[in-house]
Amino acid sequence: MSDISATAHNPFDEARPYLLSLYMTLVGYSVLVALPAINGAWVDQLGFTDVEVNRVASADLLGLFLGSVAAAFLISKVNRQHLIYAGIVLAIVANWLCINWTEYEQMLWLRCLAGFGSGVYTGVAVAGLGARSKPREAFNIMLLAFAVSQFLELQLIPLLSMDMIYIFFIATYVVTIPFVRWMPTEDLTTPSPAQVTETTEPRPSALAWVGIFAIVVAYINIGAYWANIELAAEDAGLDGNWAGQVISWTVLLSFVGCFTAMVTLKKLDYDRPILVTFVLMVLAVGALAVNFTAAVFLLSVALFNFLWIFIDVYQMGGVSVADRSGSAAAFIPGAQGLGQMLGPLGASFLLDFGWGFTSVFVLCAIASAAAFSIYFVIYQFGSSKSA
């Protein structure tokens, strides 16, 4: 896919809307990226079991999915600034209530509500990035910033009490309020012919939704792996503090993955690199199902952090290029949230059945293999059309 450039003025290309969308995206994904540390806090400070932790995380991510679905349907009909305010209010209220309502059943509903607010908020933000004339470049920069915020969160969250974690999330939303007016209210769903140039490799618009489905499948692996990797390390007898530090420091390899994807995009086609990456991801997560030692754990986590950012550059940029309306781009965090919800939810059932963390990493490998299959079919379809 080639980026679609605009010859007319695009308000989303301006610095202020871009910086706002970038910040909001990082805030919206804050729970998602810090799941290992947050899950540990729920276990240590609130006494949740491994099964309960996975289901609370799934509730949060289910809310993210539902909120971003709402944003995707409303973004072309409702003022984007109003959607942001609505998401902020819901996220703040739900996080505040979590401070006082700490029972497992209450937490399920409150985290779903917090996730819904975050999903609306993040859906608008990601649509703002995708509406830029060069969305792939916007997502590359976002993912670089994402790696930094992920590292900082994984360093900060373990130092905070459960109440302070919720207050931290609330503060990140409050900071947004004075700057919401920077978000353009224009809709790019009907660009004029002068605003769109022909792509060198046209693809059907349905490809955007195939890409969304592939993101869901890929994120089942990410959700199950990321929610359980620290818990699995402790279960395997590794030192929990050491495992936490390994996880937080290896996220810096996301930088390498992002830069590698940027270079690869300029030299190779869209399909082959992502196929190779998914094969490597199957090996990285599946290795822990075979032999969970300190060395395998270190290698797996390092490869995981390198590979998933590489994959995201291709997936997020590909969806935005395939659909310039913004509806598909607004659905990206929902697809990620749905996959990340299904991953821990599936893991919770596997653990509840007594199959242990080995079965969780088998699930991760199967999800990555399924995502590979989707892109392989796309690649074969594209090759047959060009033949």
C-alpha atoms as one frame of an Amber mdcrd trajectory, in Angstrom:
protein
   0.000   0.000   0.000   1.171   3.536  -0.661   0.439   6.522   1.514  -2.184
   8.857   0.091  -1.016  12.421   0.014  -3.175  15.480   0.030  -2.718  18.472
  -2.205  -5.378  20.478  -0.367  -5.099  21.658   3.216  -5.467  18.864   5.735
  -6.109  20.192   9.279  -4.809  16.975  10.818  -1.346  17.678   9.383  -0.927
  20.693  11.657   1.322  20.387  14.717  -1.258  20.992  17.460  -3.813  18.338
  16.357  -0.966  15.885  15.840   0.573  16.454  19.277  -2.853  16.175  20.905
  -3.648  12.928  19.048  -0.225  11.563  19.924  -0.597  12.331  23.641  -4.152
  10.992  23.767  -3.098   7.753  22.093  -0.399   7.192  24.710  -2.858   7.933
  27.535  -5.551   5.706  26.067  -3.155   2.782  25.790  -1.673   3.326  29.284
  -3.588   0.481  30.957  -2.929  -1.834  28.040   0.855  -1.342  28.069   1.209
  -1.566  31.856  -0.843  -4.763  32.282   2.009  -6.883  33.722   2.602  -4.342
  36.513  -1.109  -3.621  37.071  -1.938  -7.329  37.219   0.802  -7.746  39.788
  -0.688  -4.897  41.855  -4.173  -6.463  41.703  -2.715  -9.741  42.976  -0.412
  -8.297  45.656  -2.548  -5.395  46.906  -6.129  -6.567  46.355  -5.625 -10.310
  46.686  -7.063 -11.307  43.298  -6.223 -14.768  41.973  -4.509 -15.367  38.616
  -7.891 -16.268  37.107  -9.598 -13.144  38.523  -6.777 -10.890  37.335  -7.132
 -12.154  33.779 -10.892 -11.547  33.853 -10.579  -8.030  35.305  -8.025  -7.213
  32.596 -10.409  -8.662  30.008 -13.231  -6.444  31.315 -11.034  -3.358  30.924
 -10.100  -4.327  27.382 -13.680  -5.258  26.499 -14.607  -1.701  27.467 -11.798
  -0.368  25.263 -13.215  -2.375  22.367 -16.810  -1.209  22.907 -15.749   2.427
  23.345 -13.718   2.473  20.171 -16.577   0.808  18.272 -18.797   3.650  19.460
 -16.176   6.174  18.346 -15.860   4.511  14.936 -19.608   4.804  14.315 -19.991
   8.303  15.759 -16.849  10.026  14.533 -18.378  11.139  11.224 -21.646  12.223
  12.875 -20.631  13.823  16.189 -18.188  16.631  16.943 -14.856  14.956  17.735
 -14.237  17.320  20.635 -17.517  16.278  22.262 -16.521  12.629  21.940 -13.210
  13.352  23.671 -14.942  15.107  26.573 -17.366  12.201  26.967 -14.507   9.699
  27.055 -12.612  11.772  29.636 -15.616  12.011  31.970 -16.323   8.258  31.839
 -12.676   7.308  32.383 -12.214   9.691  35.306 -15.433   8.655  37.069 -14.749
   4.932  36.685 -11.143   5.179  37.873 -12.219   7.266  40.866 -14.853   4.714
  41.856 -12.240   1.950  41.666 -10.470   3.553  44.636 -13.395   2.779  46.958
 -15.094  -0.193  45.296 -12.472  -2.913  45.312 -14.439  -6.167  45.339 -13.863
  -8.480  42.379 -17.430  -8.259  40.997 -17.487  -4.449  41.361 -14.091  -4.176
  39.706 -15.276  -6.111  36.654 -17.974  -3.512  35.915 -15.883  -0.474  36.809
 -12.911  -1.530  34.696 -15.260  -2.149  31.773 -16.651   1.382  32.194 -13.147
   2.855  32.459 -12.160   0.949  29.332 -15.221   2.240  27.470 -14.299   5.844
  28.220 -10.729   5.136  27.210 -11.933   3.483  23.996 -13.950   6.533  22.916
 -11.045   8.827  23.795  -8.425   6.655  22.088 -10.571   5.979  19.024 -10.740
   9.694  18.251  -6.996  10.025  18.858  -6.008   7.159  16.562  -8.416   8.428
  13.878  -6.626  11.784  14.130  -3.288  10.109  13.445  -4.758   8.065  10.618
  -6.292  11.180   9.021  -2.874  12.716   8.388  -1.660  12.797   4.799   1.122
  10.352   5.687  -0.405   8.033   8.299   2.428   5.509   8.325   4.917   8.165
   9.378   2.491   9.330  12.080   2.114   5.803  13.442   5.876   5.209  13.313
   6.470   8.250  15.529   3.576   7.275  17.788   5.025   3.796  18.297   8.434
   5.246  19.144   6.787   7.451  21.771   4.762   4.440  22.844   7.942   2.489
  23.612   9.163   5.324  25.854   5.852   5.634  27.727   5.657   1.855  28.121
   9.125   1.737  29.665   8.380   4.638  32.040   5.042   3.147  33.119   6.558
  -0.240  33.864   9.146   1.530  36.033   6.568   3.731  37.790   3.528   1.491
  38.367   5.248  -1.034  40.704   6.235   1.870  42.988   2.637   3.068  43.452
  -0.164   1.903  45.692  -3.347   0.713  43.993  -5.079   4.023  44.790  -2.173
   6.017  43.368  -2.266   3.961  40.169  -5.888   5.032  39.610  -5.058   8.656
  40.487  -2.188   8.554  37.992  -4.584   7.451  35.249  -7.069  10.171  36.221
  -4.361  12.853  36.086  -3.353  11.868  32.545  -6.926  12.459  31.365  -7.282
  15.742  33.249  -4.180  17.107  31.505  -5.967  16.707  28.162  -8.914  18.975
  28.976  -7.395  22.416  28.162  -6.162  21.163  24.786  -9.261  19.383  23.438
 -10.063  22.483  21.361  -7.001  21.657  19.238  -8.788  18.655  17.727 -10.246
  19.517  14.286 -13.952  18.914  13.871 -13.738  18.476  10.097 -14.643  15.121
   8.601 -12.430  13.613   5.894 -14.904  10.986   4.755 -15.539  12.609   1.379
 -12.271  13.988  -0.004 -12.389  15.745  -3.351 -10.581  14.192  -6.321  -7.847
  16.801  -5.915  -7.156  15.519  -2.420  -6.422  11.938  -3.437  -3.681  10.636
  -5.667  -3.678   7.248  -7.336  -1.852   4.509  -5.457   0.706   2.400  -7.263
  -0.962  -0.730  -5.927  -4.720  -0.244  -5.539  -6.438  -2.433  -2.978 -10.139
  -2.952  -2.297 -11.637  -0.907   0.529 -12.681  -4.159   2.194  -8.969  -4.717
   2.872  -9.158  -2.203   5.719 -11.668  -4.420   7.531  -9.651  -7.563   6.802
  -6.752  -5.693   8.401  -8.918  -4.871  11.423  -9.792  -8.561  11.816  -6.104
  -9.492  11.545  -5.312  -7.012  14.332  -7.906  -8.697  16.562  -6.326 -12.104
  15.971  -2.765 -10.842  16.437  -3.688  -9.114  19.698  -5.106 -12.297  21.204
  -1.477 -13.385  21.393  -0.337 -10.008  22.727  -3.091  -9.867  25.347  -2.584
 -13.385  26.676   1.210 -13.077  26.666   1.447  -9.585  28.154  -1.099 -10.213
  30.923   0.544 -13.456  32.057   4.272 -13.279  31.348   5.277 -11.933  34.776
   2.865 -14.247  36.605   4.173 -17.205  34.573   7.784 -16.299  35.379   7.046
 -16.355  39.109   5.112 -19.616  38.712   8.174 -21.124  37.001  10.311 -20.221
  40.012  12.048 -17.146  38.617  12.592 -14.134  40.868   9.610 -11.795  40.443
  11.628  -8.580  40.783  14.180  -9.764  38.243  11.429 -10.817  35.824   9.712
  -7.437  36.192  12.947  -5.602  35.409  13.590  -7.812  32.379  10.110  -7.030
  31.069  10.419  -3.266  31.637  13.916  -2.947  30.145  13.332  -5.153  27.109
  10.469  -2.895  25.996  13.246  -0.594  24.798  13.734  -3.109  21.992  10.463
  -1.692  20.662  12.597   1.202  19.391  14.669  -1.218  17.353  11.554  -2.912
  16.012  10.023   0.401  15.002  13.166   1.683  13.245  13.611  -1.670  11.508
  10.025  -1.496  10.240  10.572   2.055   8.964  13.671   1.000   7.007  12.041
  -2.185   5.741   8.995  -0.291   4.480  11.245   1.742   2.192  13.026  -1.260
   0.701  10.546  -4.153   0.601   6.875  -4.673  -0.163   4.098  -4.712   2.428
   3.411  -8.424   2.676   6.611 -10.452   2.933   8.169  -8.744   5.996   5.022
  -9.172   8.067   4.825 -12.869   7.133   8.391 -13.460   8.328   7.700 -11.475
  11.504   4.693 -13.586  12.425   6.709 -16.788  11.955   9.294 -15.423  14.386
   6.525 -14.412  16.806   5.152 -17.983  16.823   8.616 -19.233  17.773   9.155
 -16.499  20.406   5.941 -17.160  22.352   5.733 -20.893  21.689   9.212 -21.524
  23.115   7.891 -20.849  26.625   5.395 -23.693  26.238   8.281 -26.055  25.567
  10.834 -24.976  28.169  10.396 -22.095  30.649  13.889 -21.288  31.887  15.485
 -17.922  32.689  17.363 -17.917  29.368  14.301 -18.813  27.289  12.235 -16.251
  29.214  14.794 -13.506  28.499  15.003 -14.393  24.796  11.225 -14.681  24.439
  10.464 -11.333  26.078  13.172  -9.582  24.066  11.902 -10.994  20.763   8.286
 -10.304  21.699   8.951  -6.605  22.328  10.913  -6.254  19.093   8.384  -8.110
  16.957   5.029  -6.750  18.098   5.988  -3.130  17.445   7.315  -4.133  14.018
   3.973  -5.802  13.316   1.999  -2.796  14.581   3.756  -0.398  12.203   2.532
  -2.497   9.290  -0.933  -3.224  10.644  -1.901   0.282  11.796  -0.420   2.028
   8.791  -1.964  -0.473   6.401  -5.480   0.023   7.768  -5.221   3.824   7.624
  -3.928   3.814   4.063  -6.680   1.412   2.951  -9.473   3.580   4.397  -9.166
   7.368   4.456 -12.610   7.894   6.002 -11.245   7.500   9.516 -13.863   4.920
  10.496 -11.476   1.975  10.177  -8.661   3.890  11.891 -10.971   4.757  14.791
 -11.642   1.026  15.101  -7.933   0.160  15.520  -7.862   0.532  19.335 -11.129
  -1.421  19.448  -9.587  -4.255  17.443  -6.565  -4.180  19.735  -8.787  -4.029
  22.804 -10.962  -6.914  21.588  -7.927  -9.092  20.909  -6.354  -8.108  24.213
  -9.644  -8.901  25.953 -10.006 -12.308  24.320  -6.403 -13.221  25.135  -6.577
 -12.870  28.952 -10.149 -14.209  28.950  -9.055 -17.336  27.120  -6.051 -17.613
  29.424  -8.314 -17.362  32.483 -10.339 -20.386  31.307  -7.193 -22.378  30.557
  -5.826 -21.638  34.023  -9.212 -22.370  35.593  -9.181 -25.779  33.907  -5.833
 -26.430  35.590  -3.826 -26.575  32.366  -1.222 -24.113  33.628   0.717 -21.366
  31.901   2.053 -23.783  29.280  -1.420 -23.823  27.704  -1.470 -20.014  27.704
   1.662 -19.846  25.558   0.243 -22.503  23.227  -2.761 -20.183  22.809  -0.362
 -17.312  22.015   1.404 -19.354  19.341  -1.891 -20.448  17.755  -3.137 -16.835
  17.574   0.084 -15.666  15.907  -0.098 -18.548  13.438  -3.698 -17.607  12.615
  -2.681 -13.982  11.962   0.106 -15.257   9.702  -2.484 -17.268   7.763  -4.652
 -14.172   7.180  -1.750 -12.165   5.763  -0.569 -15.128   3.716  -3.989 -15.295
   2.033  -3.866 -11.525   1.410  -0.384 -11.893  -0.089  -1.480 -14.746  -2.337
  -4.572 -12.798  -3.423  -2.479  -9.730  -4.244   0.052 -11.810  -6.157  -2.642
 -13.530  -8.238  -4.198 -10.151  -9.157  -0.886  -8.674 -10.268   0.052 -11.785
 -12.285
